[in-house]
Amino acid sequence: MAIRLARTAALACVALASTLAAAAQAPAHGMSLIRDAEIEDTIRSYAAPLLEAAGLGEGAVTLHIVNDPSINAFVAGGPNLFLSSGMLAASEEPGEIIGVIAHEIGHIAGGHLVRTRDAMENASTEMILATVIAAGAIVAGQGEVGSAVLSGGQAVAQQSFLRYSRAQEESADQAAIRLLESTGQSAEGLLRMFQRLEERERLSLGDANSYASTHPLTRERIRFVRDHVARTGGAVEATPEAVSIAHRRMVAKLKGFLDSPEETFRTYPDEDRSLEARYARAIAYYRIPDLEQSLAALDALLADYPDDPWFHELKGQVLFENGRVAQAIEPYGRAVALKEDSALLRLGLARAQIETGDAALIVEAAENLDVASRLEPKEPQHWYQLGIARGRAGERPASSLAFAEAAYLRGDAQTALRHASIAAEGLPYGSASWLRAEDIRNAAEQAMKVRR
């Protein structure tokens, strides 16, 4: 499991590559960014038709999962949409999350985002999340903590910026209804989510970081959505079974990784033979850890679903993280063959290939990481692992260039400058790689001057 840790003065942001395993070990006092290829695929499938209907295009908004038990969602740092794991895990059907995504897209399309500084648009996800944490602390009255985060060396916003006005909330609700209607989807899910939030508020179960703290609910908003649902009735198509299955898998996976194994076994007892229950138990066994039980559960799933890339990926992860690196190559490779456009799957395979120490596999790892970095060019972990692969292959200038890319994306100008200088000295003068190294070197120098 690859972990990227970015610390501010008081809180930590952890981005987890591959699946969710280390999320449960993240610092309790900070938020985490969860990277999981399967869950991201599911959420993107929810967002894609809504984005198209809004005229934004599928790649116009970057989706992020925050390891936060509260029910929360927000847009920050430009078109970056954050959904909390608590909201995803608490949802009972796809429409609830689809409705929230439609509402957040309504804010984006309506131009409701308040930028505190232009630099936020180009800030790393960790910097954006650090600012959001600080904003939440300020909203909660913890001004000292919030100020510490905001002054912790991050060139980002200086004040809380997430709370929307009543008029903006109503506008986003109206936009959400239009988007759902134009894509043939019901607003019942959005209504259920609003009702759940209203109930939490009534019972004082909310918290400072909850959705309601930044998206204030009013009776008028709930009535508007309820009246729309009453008018449309059954005028929309039912949720396809494949979408419902993907949703149940997402919820089971989150619970399996983020709840305690004991709680997972209570939620998904042995007598529950559904796909999602078997999936959750396989994860819980892995976390105990009970390697043999986990592998047996995964092999049983793969016997029934041999072409499921996510079961292959999880088996690869279980083997890799239990020291069976050579055995992890086959399931990771199968996952990549089934889902070639997944940067995270290629990262998982490449890490296993690197760890074998086999020269031929290290060359293959570099090839996988080249693809991963093209698919997700703003993900530092892909570049960092590429730097390792190139270095072990004896390609020092190319290795330094990859390390420079990773450092620059993390906001570490000093390290980026050092690696870019090494790369520029060893790369062919005037080549595309040399020009890129010079670009990073110049940008890093400018960044360091600004900070002085």
Buried (B, 14 or more C-beta within 10 A) or exposed (E): BBBBEBBBBBBBBBBBBBBBBBBBEBEEEBBBBBBBBBBBBBBBBBBBBBBBBBEBEEEBBBBBBBBBBBBBBBBBBBBBBBBBBBBBBBBEBBBBBBBBBBBBBBBBBBEBBBEBEEBBEEBBBBBBBBBBBBBBBBBBEBEEBBBBBBEBEBBBBEEBBBBBEEEBBBBBBBBBBBBBBEBEBBBBBBBBBBBBBBEBBEEEEBBBBBBBBBBBBEEEBBEBBBEBBEEBEEEBEEBEEEBBEBBBBBBBBBBBBBBEBEEBBEBBEEEEEEBBBBBBBBBBBBBEBBBEBBBEBBEEBBEEBEEBBBBBBBBBBBBBBBEBBBBBBBBBBBBBEBBEEBBBBBBBBBBBBBBBEBEEBBEBBBBBBBBBBEBBEEBBBBBBBBBBBBBBBEBBBBBBBBBBBBBBBBBBBEBBBBBBBBBBEBBEEEEEBBEBBBBBBEBBBEBEEEEE
